[in-house]
Amino acid sequence: MPEFPFPEGVEAQFRRLIHELATATLHRARFEPWEMEIMLDIESCHLTGPSRLRILRGYEKAVLEYLERGARLPFKLSAYLDSLKLKQGTAEAKLRKPPASDGPAKQRKRGRH
């Protein structure tokens, strides 16, 4: 069974990995298996353009919070993006749906005053 670094080591390695990916400066030849999984997942998400850096920074922040809560390894970017889509969908649903107290009858009464 492979040995994983202590959580503090994972946090530092993850920060380094994200920095290298954000600046496109991968100069090392050795990566931990979990780092390879993260890199492959990031590549499969096809991040391009100016939003790439913003997304990577948000992902980094979310993973660091996750590690601080006791996780041993980072989660994948694809999971982070899925959670953003879920949050966005929930927010959009709230915007589209009028509150129950503001039904059509109540809206008509307001218009008459």
C-alpha positions as CSV (number, residue, x, y, z in Angstrom):
1,M,0.0,0.0,0.0
2,P,1.5,3.4,-0.9
3,E,2.3,5.8,1.8
4,F,0.6,9.2,1.6
5,P,2.3,12.3,3.0
6,F,1.0,13.9,6.2
7,P,-2.0,16.2,5.6
8,E,0.3,19.3,6.0
9,G,2.5,17.9,3.2
10,V,-0.5,17.3,1.0
11,E,-1.6,20.9,1.5
12,A,1.8,22.2,0.5
13,Q,2.1,19.9,-2.5
14,F,-1.4,20.8,-3.6
15,R,-0.6,24.5,-3.4
16,R,2.6,24.0,-5.4
17,L,0.8,21.9,-8.0
18,I,-2.0,24.5,-8.5
19,H,0.6,27.3,-8.7
20,E,2.6,25.3,-11.3
21,L,-0.6,24.6,-13.3
22,A,-1.8,28.2,-13.1
23,T,1.6,29.6,-14.3
24,A,2.3,26.8,-16.7
25,T,5.6,26.0,-15.1
26,L,5.8,22.3,-14.4
27,H,9.5,21.8,-14.0
28,R,9.6,18.6,-11.9
29,A,9.6,15.1,-13.2
30,R,8.1,13.3,-10.2
31,F,4.5,13.5,-9.1
32,E,2.5,11.7,-6.4
33,P,-0.3,9.4,-7.8
34,W,-2.9,11.7,-6.5
35,E,-1.2,14.7,-8.2
36,M,-1.4,12.8,-11.5
37,E,-5.1,12.1,-11.0
38,I,-5.7,15.8,-10.3
39,M,-3.7,16.9,-13.4
40,L,-5.5,14.4,-15.6
41,D,-8.9,15.6,-14.3
42,I,-8.0,19.2,-14.8
43,E,-7.0,18.5,-18.3
44,S,-10.3,16.6,-19.0
45,C,-12.2,19.7,-17.8
46,H,-10.8,21.8,-20.7
47,L,-10.4,25.0,-18.9
48,T,-9.5,27.8,-21.3
49,G,-9.5,31.6,-21.5
50,P,-9.5,34.1,-18.7
51,S,-11.8,32.1,-16.4
52,R,-9.1,29.3,-16.1
53,L,-7.2,31.1,-13.4
54,R,-10.3,32.2,-11.5
55,I,-11.6,28.7,-11.5
56,L,-8.3,27.2,-10.4
57,R,-8.1,29.7,-7.5
58,G,-11.6,28.9,-6.4
59,Y,-10.9,25.2,-6.6
60,E,-7.7,25.7,-4.6
61,K,-9.5,27.6,-1.9
62,A,-12.2,24.9,-1.7
63,V,-9.7,22.0,-1.5
64,L,-7.6,23.8,1.1
65,E,-10.8,24.2,3.3
66,Y,-11.6,20.5,2.7
67,L,-8.1,19.5,3.8
68,E,-8.3,21.7,6.9
69,R,-11.4,19.8,7.9
70,G,-9.4,16.6,8.0
71,A,-9.5,15.1,4.5
72,R,-6.3,13.2,3.5
73,L,-6.3,14.0,-0.2
74,P,-7.8,16.7,-2.5
75,F,-11.0,16.1,-4.4
76,K,-11.0,16.5,-8.2
77,L,-11.7,19.7,-10.2
78,S,-14.6,18.0,-11.9
79,A,-16.3,17.5,-8.5
80,Y,-15.8,21.2,-7.8
81,L,-17.3,22.2,-11.1
82,D,-20.3,20.0,-10.5
83,S,-20.9,21.6,-7.2
84,L,-20.7,25.1,-8.8
85,K,-23.3,24.0,-11.4
86,L,-25.5,22.6,-8.6
87,K,-25.2,25.9,-6.6
88,Q,-25.9,27.9,-9.8
89,G,-29.0,25.8,-10.6
90,T,-30.3,26.3,-7.1
91,A,-29.8,30.0,-7.2
92,E,-31.4,30.3,-10.6
93,A,-34.4,28.3,-9.5
94,K,-34.9,30.6,-6.5
95,L,-34.8,33.6,-8.8
96,R,-37.4,32.2,-11.2
97,K,-39.8,31.0,-8.6
98,P,-41.8,33.8,-6.8
99,P,-42.1,33.3,-3.1
100,A,-45.3,31.6,-2.0
101,S,-46.5,34.7,-0.2
102,D,-46.3,36.7,-3.4
103,G,-48.7,34.7,-5.5
104,P,-50.7,36.2,-8.4
105,A,-53.6,37.3,-6.2
106,K,-51.4,39.3,-3.9
107,Q,-49.6,40.9,-6.8
108,R,-52.9,42.0,-8.3
109,K,-54.0,43.6,-5.0
110,R,-50.7,45.6,-4.9
111,G,-51.3,46.9,-8.4
112,R,-54.8,48.3,-7.5
113,H,-53.5,50.5,-4.6
